[in-house]
Amino acid sequence: MSSQPTEASAPLIPMPSLTPDALRAAVAQIVPSRLPELNEHLASAATSAQRTSSVAPLRAFTAHWGKQLIAVVRVTWAG
């Protein structure tokens, strides 16, 4: 059973806004080893967005990395 956060506990960082720059800064702070993965995913999403004239790939990118950060913070916070 994982431990629950105490009242004195706080998340590692506040949830960033779902923008590429804010997500990159959060990943750099919490899991810097995943920055290359984030950058590759962003480049791929931007290329797909241009090719399809749609922002859907960029929305998928921000949703994915927002969820990744929540998962990392939860695992770390639960200790």
Contact map, one row per residue, 1 for C-alpha under 8 A:
1110000000000000000000000000000000000000000000000000000000000000000000000000000
1111000000000000000000000000000000000000000000000000000000000000000000000000011
1111100000000000000000000000000000000000000000000000000000000000000000000000011
0111110000000000000000000000000000000000000000000000000000000000000000000000010
0011111111000000000000000000000000000000000000000000000000000000000000000000110
0001111110000000000000000000000000000000000000000000000000000000000000000000000
0000111111000000000000000000000000000000000000000000000000000000000000000000000
0000111111000000000000000000000000000000000000000000000000000000000000000000000
0000111111100000000000000000000000000000000000000000000000000000000000000000100
0000101111110000000000000000000000000000000000000000000000000000000000000000100
0000000011111100000000000000000000000000000000000000000000000000000000001000100
0000000001111100000000000000010000000000000000000000000000000000000000001000100
0000000000111111000000000100000000000000000000000000000000000000000000000000000
0000000000111111000000000000000000000000000000000000000000000000000000000000000
0000000000001111100000000000000000000000000000000000000000000000000001000000000
0000000000001111110001100100000000000000000000000000000000000000010000000000000
0000000000000011111001100000000000000000000000000000000000000000000000000000000
0000000000000001111101100000000000000000000000000000000000000110010000000000000
0000000000000000111111100000000000000000000000000000000000000100000000000000000
0000000000000000011111110000000000000000010000000000000000000100000000000000000
0000000000000000001111111000000000000000000000000000000000000000000000000000000
0000000000000001111111111100000000000000000000000000000000000000000000000000000
0000000000000001111111111110000000000000000000000000000000000100110000000000000
0000000000000000000111111111000000100100000000000000000000000000000000000000000
0000000000000000000011111111100000000000000000000000000000000000000000000000000
0000000000001001000001111111110000000000000000000000000000000000000010000000000
0000000000000000000000111111111101100000000000000000000000000000000010000000000
0000000000000000000000011111111111100000000000000000000000000000000000000000000
0000000000000000000000001111111100000000000000000000000000000000000000000000000
0000000000010000000000000111111100000000000000000000000000000000000000000000000
0000000000000000000000000011111111100000000000000000000000000000000000000000000
0000000000000000000000000011111111100000000000000000000000000000000000000000000
0000000000000000000000000001001111110000000000000000000000000000000000000000000
0000000000000000000000000011001111111100000000000000000000000000000000000000000
0000000000000000000000010011001111111110000000000000000000000000000000000000000
0000000000000000000000000000000011111111000000000000000000000000000000000000000
0000000000000000000000000000000001111111100000000000000000000000000000000000000
0000000000000000000000010000000001111111110000000000000000000000100000000000000
0000000000000000000000000000000000111111111000000000000000000000000000000000000
0000000000000000000000000000000000011111111100000000000000000000000000000000000
0000000000000000000000000000000000001111111110000000000000001000000000000000000
0000000000000000000100000000000000000111111111000000000001001000000000000000000
0000000000000000000000000000000000000011111111100000000000000000000000000000000
0000000000000000000000000000000000000001111111110000000000000000000000000000000
0000000000000000000000000000000000000000111111111000000011001000000000000000000
0000000000000000000000000000000000000000011111111100000011000000000000000000000
0000000000000000000000000000000000000000001111111110000000000000000000000000000
0000000000000000000000000000000000000000000111111111010010000000000000000000000
0000000000000000000000000000000000000000000011111111111111000000000000000000000
0000000000000000000000000000000000000000000001111111110000000000000000000000000
0000000000000000000000000000000000000000000000111111110000000000000000000000000
0000000000000000000000000000000000000000000000011111110000000000000000000000000
0000000000000000000000000000000000000000000000001111111000000000000000000000000
0000000000000000000000000000000000000000000000011111111110000000000000000000000
0000000000000000000000000000000000000000000000001000111111100000000000000000000
0000000000000000000000000000000000000000000000001000011111110000000000000000000
0000000000000000000000000000000000000000000011011000011111111000000000000000000
0000000000000000000000000000000000000000010011001000001111111100000000000000000
0000000000000000000000000000000000000000000000000000001111111110000000000000000
0000000000000000000000000000000000000000000000000000000111111111000000000000000
0000000000000000000000000000000000000000110010000000000011111111100000000000000
0000000000000000011100100000000000000000000000000000000001111111110000000000000
0000000000000000010000000000000000000000000000000000000000111111111000000000000
0000000000000000000000000000000000000000000000000000000000011111111100000000000
0000000000000000000000100000000000000100000000000000000000001111111110000000000
0000000000000001010000100000000000000000000000000000000000000111111111000000000
0000000000000000000000000000000000000000000000000000000000000011111111100000000
0000000000000000000000000000000000000000000000000000000000000001111111110000000
0000000000000000000000000110000000000000000000000000000000000000111111111000000
0000000000000010000000000000000000000000000000000000000000000000011111111100000
0000000000000000000000000000000000000000000000000000000000000000001111111110000
0000000000000000000000000000000000000000000000000000000000000000000111111111000
0000000000110000000000000000000000000000000000000000000000000000000011111111100
0000000000000000000000000000000000000000000000000000000000000000000001111111110
0000000000000000000000000000000000000000000000000000000000000000000000111111111
0000000000000000000000000000000000000000000000000000000000000000000000011111111
0000100011110000000000000000000000000000000000000000000000000000000000001111111
0111100000000000000000000000000000000000000000000000000000000000000000000111111
0110000000000000000000000000000000000000000000000000000000000000000000000011111
